[in-house]
Amino acid sequence: MKKWLKIVLIIVAVGVVAAGGLIAYVYLKPHRDVSKEQGVQLSAQKIFDAFKTNEADANTKYLDKAIEMTGEVSDVTTNQDGNVVVNFKTNDPLFVINCTFKTNPGQLKPGQTITFKGICTGYIPDANVVINEGVLVK
Amino acid sequence: MKIFVSFIIAALFLLNTAEAQKVFGTRNGQISFSSASDQDVKAVNNEVASRIADNGQITFSLLTKGFKFKLAEMQDHFNDQYVESTKFPRADFKGTLVNLGEVNFSKDGAYKTSVKGDLTLHGVTKNITANGTINIKDGKPSVSCQFILVMKDFNIDAAKVTDKVTVDVSCQYQ
């Protein structure tokens, strides 16, 4: 085989592998799985207090982090995609921690105290803190 | 005595108007967007906090990190490069129903409507109008509407992917 042909073939092969790798990276990269992460442990009341007192500060501490939160269930609903949503009580009757499960946690009842682990997406003043993609810890 | 009576009447009137204004809310409304030019640009947010009052005021708030894409890589790009979710975690809309007179909140039915107000996204506030429908069922409203969002209007540099997206809003209120 001619030397230049060999070089061309090698370049093409490297190109194909790199392109394949890039496509695989873009299309096959898994979504974050919070169940494999160590969460920041705190209570529903504490995360509410943190955001209410200083949103910017709480964002640096909790935004996009895995949060393992314990609190009292206020109500249980489902969202429009059929995922279970639990609102956790705070000392403000109009404010809850809004938590969406990615796996079904089974039967949950208002008044129950549970621990939920999910990813915090932030704070909506006068409404709730949002944590989603979550699982039931206990 | 006269003053006392007029005070009572005024108080009753105030009470009455306070009662007349009804506010409905949800914490888990849905807002999704998609691009006609790139089928991978498709995401949904199921944690939209929204309130609608029968005086025509309507608000929506969502956290941009709450948008779920099918592709994790796309989701990261959206948050890190396009809407810069860490710097601007929230998007807010505050507006009013343009044709409030045609919507009867106490009568079941589907009412065509149009909503106009200020959308704040990526640190930029712009006035937008969206056409949609309000459905009243058993005294509870639900809203669906659609609008086109042009990326550069909100200083979002996503030219490599898409220059605009179609936004769909669907909220069921309690």
Interface residues (C-beta under 8 A of the other chain):
Chain A: Y25 V26 Y27 K29 P30 H31 R32 N59 L63 D64 T77 N79 Q80 D81 N83 V85 N87 V96 N98 T100 I119 T121 G122 Y123 I124 P125 A127 N128 V130 N132
Chain B: G25 R27 N28 Q30 V44 N46 E47 A49 S61 L62 L63 K65 G66 L71 A72 E73 M74 Q75 S85 T86 P89 R90 S170 Q172
